[in-house]
Amino acid sequence: MLKIQSILFSFIVVGFVSSCSRTGEVNSDRSTKLFELQFINTGLSGDIIKKEDLEFNEFIEFLSNGTFIKKRVHPDSTSIAKGSYTLMLSEDTHYYDLEYEEVGPLIQNCGSSVKEHITILNDNEIFNGSYLPCDGPGFGYELVY
């Protein structure tokens, strides 16, 4: 039952993100925030892989100047991607609209775009479900600071 609920929740999140309008763009209310990956939802199978069971850890830091840094830390290496973000607000949802400086393996979406949308679930959690429409994983993060 938990798997079905996870799948349904993931599709709802993706649906909200894709239906949002950009009219609620906010640029003045930024503060530095660091989020740490807590789980990966594997897609249609509904399996959840917790942070302690992954072979890497991942962080996204949203800086107050409108840029972000994503780091994926493996035991023997670290991958880094950077770009700019806009905090988007609409009546139904809040999300970060990310644009990377260049195409790379840390971008989580279904194509070769340098853009990502990360839904703000609440004050402490964000979710990147950009891969879900193509049966890819969803990434859940929790606020560190």
DALIN-V391587 format. One record per residue. N is the residue number from 1. SS is DSSP state (2 for helix, 1 for strand, 0 for the rest). PSI is psi in radians with two decimals (* if undefined). BURIAL is 1 if it has 16 or more other C-alpha atoms within 10 Angstrom, else 0. Layout:
BEGIN
n->N ss->SS psi->PSI burial->BURIAL
n->N ss->SS psi->PSI burial->BURIAL
END
This chain:
BEGIN
n->1 ss->0 psi->-0.67 burial->0
n->2 ss->2 psi->-0.65 burial->0
n->3 ss->2 psi->-0.76 burial->0
n->4 ss->2 psi->-0.74 burial->0
n->5 ss->2 psi->-0.70 burial->0
n->6 ss->2 psi->-0.75 burial->1
n->7 ss->2 psi->-0.84 burial->1
n->8 ss->2 psi->-0.76 burial->0
n->9 ss->2 psi->-0.75 burial->0
n->10 ss->2 psi->-0.76 burial->1
n->11 ss->2 psi->-0.63 burial->1
n->12 ss->2 psi->-0.77 burial->0
n->13 ss->2 psi->-0.80 burial->1
n->14 ss->2 psi->-0.72 burial->1
n->15 ss->2 psi->-0.75 burial->0
n->16 ss->2 psi->-0.78 burial->0
n->17 ss->2 psi->-0.79 burial->1
n->18 ss->2 psi->-0.33 burial->0
n->19 ss->2 psi->-0.04 burial->0
n->20 ss->0 psi->2.55 burial->1
n->21 ss->0 psi->2.73 burial->0
n->22 ss->2 psi->0.24 burial->0
n->23 ss->2 psi->-0.27 burial->0
n->24 ss->2 psi->0.53 burial->0
n->25 ss->1 psi->2.35 burial->1
n->26 ss->1 psi->2.21 burial->0
n->27 ss->0 psi->-0.25 burial->0
n->28 ss->0 psi->-0.27 burial->0
n->29 ss->0 psi->0.93 burial->0
n->30 ss->0 psi->2.46 burial->0
n->31 ss->0 psi->2.69 burial->0
n->32 ss->0 psi->2.28 burial->0
n->33 ss->1 psi->2.42 burial->0
n->34 ss->1 psi->2.20 burial->1
n->35 ss->1 psi->2.51 burial->1
n->36 ss->1 psi->2.38 burial->1
n->37 ss->1 psi->2.28 burial->1
n->38 ss->1 psi->-0.52 burial->1
n->39 ss->1 psi->2.81 burial->1
n->40 ss->1 psi->2.20 burial->1
n->41 ss->1 psi->2.08 burial->1
n->42 ss->0 psi->0.10 burial->1
n->43 ss->0 psi->-2.45 burial->1
n->44 ss->0 psi->-0.46 burial->1
n->45 ss->0 psi->-0.43 burial->0
n->46 ss->0 psi->0.01 burial->1
n->47 ss->0 psi->2.49 burial->1
n->48 ss->1 psi->2.19 burial->1
n->49 ss->1 psi->2.07 burial->0
n->50 ss->1 psi->2.76 burial->0
n->51 ss->2 psi->-0.77 burial->1
n->52 ss->2 psi->-0.26 burial->0
n->53 ss->2 psi->0.03 burial->0
n->54 ss->0 psi->2.73 burial->0
n->55 ss->0 psi->0.08 burial->0
n->56 ss->1 psi->2.94 burial->0
n->57 ss->1 psi->2.71 burial->1
n->58 ss->1 psi->2.51 burial->1
n->59 ss->1 psi->2.52 burial->1
n->60 ss->1 psi->2.16 burial->1
n->61 ss->1 psi->2.11 burial->1
n->62 ss->1 psi->2.00 burial->1
n->63 ss->0 psi->2.69 burial->1
n->64 ss->0 psi->-0.28 burial->0
n->65 ss->0 psi->0.14 burial->0
n->66 ss->0 psi->0.21 burial->1
n->67 ss->1 psi->2.87 burial->1
n->68 ss->1 psi->2.78 burial->1
n->69 ss->1 psi->2.22 burial->1
n->70 ss->1 psi->2.26 burial->1
n->71 ss->1 psi->2.31 burial->1
n->72 ss->1 psi->2.05 burial->1
n->73 ss->1 psi->2.01 burial->0
n->74 ss->1 psi->2.88 burial->0
n->75 ss->0 psi->-0.56 burial->0
n->76 ss->0 psi->0.07 burial->0
n->77 ss->1 psi->2.86 burial->0
n->78 ss->1 psi->2.28 burial->0
n->79 ss->1 psi->2.46 burial->0
n->80 ss->1 psi->2.38 burial->0
n->81 ss->1 psi->2.55 burial->1
n->82 ss->1 psi->2.83 burial->1
n->83 ss->1 psi->-2.83 burial->1
n->84 ss->1 psi->2.77 burial->1
n->85 ss->1 psi->2.77 burial->1
n->86 ss->1 psi->2.33 burial->1
n->87 ss->1 psi->2.10 burial->1
n->88 ss->1 psi->2.32 burial->1
n->89 ss->1 psi->2.35 burial->1
n->90 ss->0 psi->3.11 burial->1
n->91 ss->0 psi->-0.66 burial->0
n->92 ss->0 psi->-0.46 burial->0
n->93 ss->0 psi->2.82 burial->1
n->94 ss->1 psi->2.46 burial->1
n->95 ss->1 psi->2.84 burial->1
n->96 ss->1 psi->2.28 burial->1
n->97 ss->1 psi->1.88 burial->1
n->98 ss->1 psi->2.49 burial->1
n->99 ss->1 psi->2.05 burial->1
n->100 ss->1 psi->2.70 burial->1
n->101 ss->0 psi->-0.56 burial->0
n->102 ss->0 psi->2.78 burial->0
n->103 ss->0 psi->2.40 burial->0
n->104 ss->0 psi->3.03 burial->0
n->105 ss->0 psi->-0.24 burial->0
n->106 ss->0 psi->-0.12 burial->0
n->107 ss->0 psi->2.21 burial->1
n->108 ss->0 psi->1.58 burial->1
n->109 ss->0 psi->3.09 burial->1
n->110 ss->0 psi->-0.10 burial->0
n->111 ss->0 psi->-2.65 burial->0
n->112 ss->0 psi->0.35 burial->0
n->113 ss->0 psi->2.73 burial->0
n->114 ss->0 psi->0.31 burial->1
n->115 ss->1 psi->2.63 burial->1
n->116 ss->1 psi->2.64 burial->1
n->117 ss->1 psi->2.20 burial->1
n->118 ss->1 psi->2.06 burial->1
n->119 ss->1 psi->2.38 burial->1
n->120 ss->1 psi->1.93 burial->1
n->121 ss->0 psi->-0.70 burial->1
n->122 ss->0 psi->-2.96 burial->0
n->123 ss->0 psi->-0.35 burial->0
n->124 ss->0 psi->-0.11 burial->0
n->125 ss->1 psi->2.47 burial->1
n->126 ss->1 psi->2.76 burial->1
n->127 ss->1 psi->2.24 burial->1
n->128 ss->1 psi->1.81 burial->1
n->129 ss->0 psi->0.43 burial->1
n->130 ss->0 psi->-0.44 burial->1
n->131 ss->0 psi->-0.32 burial->1
n->132 ss->2 psi->-0.66 burial->1
n->133 ss->2 psi->-0.38 burial->1
n->134 ss->2 psi->0.56 burial->0
n->135 ss->0 psi->0.65 burial->0
n->136 ss->0 psi->-3.10 burial->1
n->137 ss->0 psi->2.79 burial->1
n->138 ss->1 psi->2.54 burial->1
n->139 ss->1 psi->2.14 burial->1
n->140 ss->1 psi->2.27 burial->1
n->141 ss->1 psi->2.68 burial->1
n->142 ss->1 psi->2.52 burial->1
n->143 ss->1 psi->2.27 burial->1
n->144 ss->0 psi->-0.85 burial->0
n->145 ss->0 psi->* burial->0
END
